[in-house]
Amino acid sequence: MGKGLLGEWFVGLLLKFGLPKNEYFLLNDVTLPAEGGSTQIDHVVVSQFGVFVIETKNMKGWIFGSEDQAMWTQSLYRCFCG
């Protein structure tokens, strides 16, 4: 299992066992039609509080942004180990 798939699997488990089943409905690995083909979403959580779309990345770093910003900033940690 690759690093990316491992991250998706781990987040899927956290969502499955960490959210109350009577309040949240979880969909994993959702494929939707898109212009020119399809697109894949790692996790979709549906509840009375909203619909949450989660794209999982297995990387170390930070994401900076706010709800009113169109573009957010990604800062990844880089290891120059030798």
C-alpha positions as CSV (number, residue, x, y, z in Angstrom):
1,M,0.0,0.0,0.0
2,G,1.5,3.3,-1.1
3,K,1.9,6.3,1.2
4,G,-1.1,8.1,-0.3
5,L,-3.4,5.1,0.0
6,L,-2.2,4.5,3.6
7,G,-3.2,8.1,4.5
8,E,-6.6,7.8,2.9
9,W,-7.2,4.4,4.6
10,F,-6.2,5.9,8.0
11,V,-8.5,9.0,7.6
12,G,-11.3,6.7,6.5
13,L,-10.9,4.7,9.7
14,L,-10.8,7.8,11.9
15,L,-14.0,9.1,10.3
16,K,-15.8,5.7,10.4
17,F,-15.1,5.0,14.1
18,G,-14.8,8.6,15.3
19,L,-18.1,10.0,14.1
20,P,-21.5,9.0,15.6
21,K,-23.3,6.9,13.0
22,N,-26.7,8.4,13.9
23,E,-25.5,11.9,13.0
24,Y,-23.0,11.4,10.1
25,F,-23.1,9.4,6.9
26,L,-19.7,8.6,5.4
27,L,-18.9,7.9,1.7
28,N,-15.3,6.9,0.8
29,D,-13.7,7.0,-2.7
30,V,-16.5,8.7,-4.5
31,T,-16.1,9.1,-8.3
32,L,-18.1,11.8,-10.1
33,P,-18.4,12.7,-13.8
34,A,-16.5,15.7,-14.8
35,E,-15.8,17.6,-18.0
36,G,-13.5,15.4,-20.0
37,G,-13.8,12.3,-17.7
38,S,-14.3,11.9,-14.0
39,T,-13.0,13.1,-10.7
40,Q,-12.4,11.2,-7.4
41,I,-13.1,12.4,-3.9
42,D,-11.5,10.6,-1.0
43,H,-14.2,11.2,1.7
44,V,-17.6,12.8,1.8
45,V,-19.3,13.3,5.2
46,V,-23.0,14.2,5.2
47,S,-24.8,15.4,8.3
48,Q,-27.3,18.0,9.5
49,F,-24.4,20.3,10.0
50,G,-23.4,20.2,6.3
51,V,-21.6,18.3,3.6
52,F,-17.9,17.9,4.2
53,V,-15.6,17.0,1.3
54,I,-12.2,15.7,2.4
55,E,-9.2,15.2,0.1
56,T,-6.5,13.3,2.0
57,K,-2.8,14.0,1.5
58,N,-0.2,12.1,3.3
59,M,2.3,15.0,3.6
60,K,3.8,17.1,6.4
61,G,3.1,20.8,6.3
62,W,0.6,23.6,6.8
63,I,-2.4,25.0,4.9
64,F,-3.2,28.7,5.5
65,G,-6.4,30.3,4.4
66,S,-9.8,31.6,5.4
67,E,-13.3,30.9,4.3
68,D,-13.4,34.2,2.2
69,Q,-10.1,33.5,0.4
70,A,-10.3,32.0,-3.1
71,M,-6.7,30.7,-2.9
72,W,-5.0,29.1,0.1
73,T,-1.3,28.7,0.8
74,Q,0.4,25.4,1.2
75,S,3.7,25.1,3.0
76,L,5.3,21.6,3.0
77,Y,8.1,20.5,5.3
78,R,11.2,19.3,3.4
79,C,13.7,17.0,4.8
80,F,17.3,17.5,3.5
81,C,18.5,14.4,5.4
82,G,21.7,13.0,4.2
